[in-house]
Amino acid sequence: MGLSDEIYNDILKYTDKVKSDCDTIAKDVQKQMLSQIPSETPVGEYGINDKRRRQEHMKDGWIKGTIKLRDQRGTLYGVRNKTKPSVVHLVNFPHRITAIEYQGSASSPLLYRADKGMTKGDPFVVRVQDKGVEELDRRLNEYFGNREQ
């Protein structure tokens, strides 16, 4: 094995080590996000008497969410709500409110859709993700800054 092969193998080992360290840092930041998201989750004013739909129902289902990208391009680390994913989406983003209304007699009702405006949305997931991105950026800069010394 020649010198160029040894250099190439050393570079691969170093690359694997850096990737492993960066994944560890990202997983630590993901744990921080998971601990922050319940306090950021809004509490609804609906279903107070129903145990399945109590006010804090979105706070319970948060788990780590990991997505492997195709072609080994990397991994996305984040959080997701396993029990109420569609409710989280509806609360997090603004949506148009459309109501179905009936007019006319009971024997021949006239059905139409009425635009009732927009919900504001509360980007609570975005706030936690932004904090996570800032923390990941800080920790990776610290990691690579230490490498240069």
N, C-alpha and C positions, 0 to 999 in steps of 0.2 A: 504494500500500500504506500503510495507516494505522499508527499507533503500536501499536495492539493486535496487529496482524499481526506487526510487528517483534518485539514482546515475546514473542509465542507462538513465533515461529521461533527466537529466542535460547534460549528454554526447551528447545525440542526439541534444539537443538545441544548445549546443556549436558547434557541427559539422555543423549544418545548418547555424549558424552565420558565421563560418569560410568560408564555401563554398560560401555563399552569398557575403562576403567581397572579396574573391578571384575572383569571377565572376565580381564584380564591378571594381577591379583593372585591370583585363584582358580586359574589355570593354573600359576602359580609354586608355590602351596601343593600342588597336585596333583603337581608334579615332586618336591617334598620328600617327600610321602607315598610316591611310587614308589621313592625311594631308601631309605626307612626300612623298607618292608614285608618285604624279604628277610631282614633281621636279626631280625624279629619272627616269621617263619614257623617253626613247629615242625618239627623233623626227625623223620621216622618211623623205626621200627625194623623195617621190613619191606622185602622185595625187595632186600636188600643185593647179591646176586649178579646181579641183572637190571639191565642198564644203563638200560632204559626206566623202571624203577621203583626207581631208587636212592634212598637216604635223602633227598637234597636235592631230589627231583623237584618239589616245590611251589615252591621258591625261584626256579626258572628262568622260569616263565611269566607273571610280573607285567607288566602293561601299563596304560597310562592308560585309564580307562573314562569316557566322556562320554555323558550322556543328555540329549537336547533334550526339554524338556517341551512339551506341547501348547499351542496358542494363544499361543505366544511368551511363556510365563510365566517362562522362565528355562532354565538349564542346570545339571545336576548334574555335578560333577567328582569323580572318585574313582579307585580302582584296582581291577583285577580280574585274575583268573588265567585266561589263555586256554587253558592246557594241562590244568589240573585243576580246573575250576570246581566240580564236584560234590564232590570230595575236600575242597576248601577249606570248603564249606558243612558237610560232615560233621564236620570237625575244629573249626570255629569255634563250632558250636552243640551243646548237649547233645542226645542222642538215646537213645531206648529201644532196648535190645538184644533182639532177638527171634531165637531159634534154632529151626530146624526139626530135630526129632529123630525118629528111627525106633525103634520097638519092635516086638517080635513076631518071627515067623520071616521068612526070606527070601522064602518063597512068599506070605505074607500080612502085609506090614509095616503097622504102624499108624503113621500120620503125625500128629504134633501140633506145635503151636507152643509154645515155652517162653519165658517172660519171664525174661531174664537180667539185668535191672537197667537202669541208665542209664550212658551215658558222661558224663564231666564236661564235655567241650568246652573249648576254649581260645580265648577271644574275641580272638585276636591281630589280626584285621582291625578290630574295634571299637576296640582300643587305638590303632591307627594313625589311624583315622578321628577319634577323639576328639582326638588331637594335632593333626590337620589342622584340625578345627573351631576349636580354641583359637587356632591360628596364623592362620587366616583371620579370626577375630573380632578378634584383635590388630591385624592389618594393615589391616583395613577401618576400625577405630576410629582408627588412626593416619592413614589417608588422609582420612577425613572430619574428623578433628580439625584437620588441616592446612588444610582448606578454610575453617574458621571464622575463621582468623587474618586 
